């Protein structure tokens, strides 16, 4: 049987294969017979302008600078869009493609979609974020001109799309309500860890740095991610509750990484907090397999309440219980496998951590429930099947179920 087609994946937010969702999608499409190419920014250690990795052709451009302000945010969009447009011609001549799979943010790839649709190329919008809510949550912004511009870009992206891929039902509802996208051209493909690669390893007591408990945070460190809430919760635990038997490993990086390290010092909690930076998947598994619980401090805001947090699913995959603020999609993912704090109250977040740490039987039961739910209901195998079925339906001109 011949290949069903050739697809070009566009992604700006992270490099590939570091972007786990994009990498899993690319490999799932490859396994289904598609010829897959990716355009993305560079990011250490993946800095080669071109490489073929596990059968996926990856083209990279220089990464933009960090985006601490609204105006540099616009500059990032323009930088990545121009590089992506230029490389799309190169991929077309070297690899070919008959579908463009555009991952946001930003919601500007529809312009590249418009161009290539003139040549019969299908445009697929993979909505990783709801960008108007990202704008409000990241910058504490009002619903101003730039917010209205984000809404317009989102609507134009929906209108250009032959297929909209949502990461959860909340995002699919946004596509219905704001974009007028019918269910016949949308599908939910949830993010999930690859259990073939992301698995538990033997516990390493040394990672607790001599303390009784290890609590891990895993994820991006940007203004909307709430790591500052976690640091204030740690201060409450140490300075108000007087607990000295906890070590916190904060795994990841992002625009706020340096500011957060300074904040930990200013709060006087640097002795019990470890900022690892970005580390390999193997090291992530070492930490999560050794921790007593995972922390999901994403505060309640317009973005986080309707977003599925990868960190939550990764804690679940390794059978870890977690403490989180009570958000709609976090509760959908973790269910009874998490203890929920009142949104945006860091003292309650800290108290809930202590409550769970001091109840080992409850921790064990919650961790077991998380691992079972992830494997049986939220596995990547289910998501990969939804993705490849949606592609098959699009290719055959059939509506999505």
HELIX and SHEET records of a PDB file:
HELIX    1   1 UNK A   20  UNK A   31  1                                  12    
HELIX    2   2 UNK A   70  UNK A   94  1                                  25    
HELIX    3   3 UNK A  110  UNK A  117  1                                   8    
HELIX    4   4 UNK A  131  UNK A  139  1                                   9    
HELIX    5   5 UNK A  145  UNK A  160  1                                  16    
HELIX    6   6 UNK A  169  UNK A  179  1                                  11    
HELIX    7   7 UNK A  183  UNK A  185  5                                   3    
HELIX    8   8 UNK A  205  UNK A  208  5                                   4    
HELIX    9   9 UNK A  223  UNK A  225  5                                   3    
HELIX   10  10 UNK A  227  UNK A  235  1                                   9    
HELIX   11  11 UNK A  236  UNK A  240  3                                   5    
HELIX   12  12 UNK A  257  UNK A  267  1                                  11    
HELIX   13  13 UNK A  270  UNK A  272  5                                   3    
HELIX   14  14 UNK A  281  UNK A  290  1                                  10    
HELIX   15  15 UNK A  304  UNK A  306  5                                   3    
HELIX   16  16 UNK A  310  UNK A  317  1                                   8    
HELIX   17  17 UNK A  328  UNK A  334  1                                   7    
HELIX   18  18 UNK A  335  UNK A  337  5                                   3    
HELIX   19  19 UNK A  346  UNK A  357  1                                  12    
HELIX   20  20 UNK A  360  UNK A  376  1                                  17    
HELIX   21  21 UNK A  380  UNK A  396  1                                  17    
SHEET    1   A 8 UNK A  50  UNK A  53  0                                        
SHEET    2   A 8 UNK A  56  UNK A  61 -1                                        
SHEET    3   A 8 UNK A  35  UNK A  41  1                                        
SHEET    4   A 8 UNK A   6  UNK A  10  1                                        
SHEET    5   A 8 UNK A  99  UNK A 103  1                                        
SHEET    6   A 8 UNK A 122  UNK A 127  1                                        
SHEET    7   A 8 UNK A 163  UNK A 166  1                                        
SHEET    8   A 8 UNK A 186  UNK A 188  1                                        
SHEET    1   B 6 UNK A 273  UNK A 277  0                                        
SHEET    2   B 6 UNK A 246  UNK A 251  1                                        
SHEET    3   B 6 UNK A 213  UNK A 218  1                                        
SHEET    4   B 6 UNK A 293  UNK A 296  1                                        
SHEET    5   B 6 UNK A 322  UNK A 325  1                                        
SHEET    6   B 6 UNK A 338  UNK A 341  1                                        
END                                                                             
